[in-house]
Amino acid sequence: MQGRKLGFDGKTLIHPKTIDVANETFSPSKKEAEKAHKIIAEFEKATAAGSGVVVVDGKLIENLHVANAKRILAIVDAVNKMRR
């Protein structure tokens, strides 16, 4: 948890027993994934309407926020695939 609080998004593992704990610790939360979906949806809606301005929950959304949202969802997807 300390690593995540410091901004790390993963860690090198030596033993397979630590994979589940690392995935749980570093995976985006359900709340983070929901916000990522919302950012992408609002961005796509604004883009389709020809608007260059996107605001989600009172905050201006830029391309870098959309890219980060897509990264978050890619991590969620990758971890979910490993759990199957």
C-alpha positions, -999 to +999 in steps of 0.1 A: +000+000+000+029+023+007+042+019-028+007+028-043+004+058-021+038+070-034+025+067-070+038+033-080+015+012-102+031-022-097+061-041-084+085-068-094+076-102-078+099-130-070+074-156-058+041-165-074+023-165-040+026-127-040+008-122-074-027-120-059-018-095-032+001-073-057-028-074-081-052-065-054-030-037-041-021-021-074-053-027-094-076+003-099-105+003-075-141-001-086-146+036-080-115+045-102-128+022-130-163+038-129-148+072-131-126+061-160-157+049-179-175+081-172-146+103-184-143+083-217-181+083-223-184+121-217-154+128-239-168+107-267-202+123-263-187+158-265-164+149-294-194+135-313-213+167-307-183+187-320-175+202-286-139+207-276-148+211-239-155+183-216-164+187-179-169+157-156-179+162-120-170+199-123-135+193-136-122+201-170-112+169-189-083+170-214-068+144-237-043+133-210-072+125-186-088+103-213-056+085-220-052+078-183-088+066-181-081+042-210-049+030-192-069+024-160-095+003-179-067-016-197-052-026-163-086-037-150-091-058-181-056-074-179-060-083-142-095-097-148-082-119-177-055-132-154-081-141-127-101-163-151 
